[in-house]
């Protein structure tokens, strides 16, 4: 193959080069010989080889960059498992097609991290664990609690499906080229299915409506959005009509979405 290309800014590539950091990330996935593991955007493979050495039952890669997809498809590995390589855009991947339990891991490009995590937690049928390295600022939003400045639609959505566990911070020097900000590693532990949103579409719509005007009162936001008699519905749920979106828990947002979803059906 030709010489490896430089990281592509258009794909948000910052290749991990620190071996100790790579091993720490893989450790968090807790790979066993029965696991199916999917890695998004392996690039040169800083964590790919370590995952393979841990010997999962199946190992699949999704890589948008044609050069690195071909590199991993052609690479001869001395032991199983065989590595399945998809030269595809993870943003367009049909997560519903993943049959059986899967663990997912990635050093996610900053420019696609939020929409990818949004889809993965809500559309993967049997996600058992996930480990992501992302921009530290985004990680703080995932972990945020109601009433804090980092709490928003992404916080509510992710926490409606998984428990977010903070891992560790990774400085720019661990990458080539170094990003201008710190990264952080987080682990997702899926919540029981009965705690997942019963009406994901309604919840998604509610979050977008509410957090566009996060400083306004809920009754005002919902009235402006055309929801009928918002004050009465809010009071029925035990939520003060004058409360602001940033003060509601994920469970309260789910209740709100279900209530207005029923009233509009």
Secondary structure, DSSP 8 states (H G I E B T S, - for coil): --------GGGT--EE--HHHHHHHHHHH---TT-EEEEE--TTTTTHHHHHHTT-SEEEEE--SHHHHHHHHH---SSSS-EEEE-S-GGG--GGG--S-EEEEEE--TTTHHHHHHHHHHH-TTEEEEEEEEEHHHHHHHH--TTSTT-SHHHHHHHTTEEEEEEEEE-GGGEES--SS-EEEEEEEE--GGGS-S-HHHHHHHHHHHHTTTTSBHHHHHHHTT-TTHHHHHHHTT--TT-BGGG--HHHHHHHHHHHHHHH-
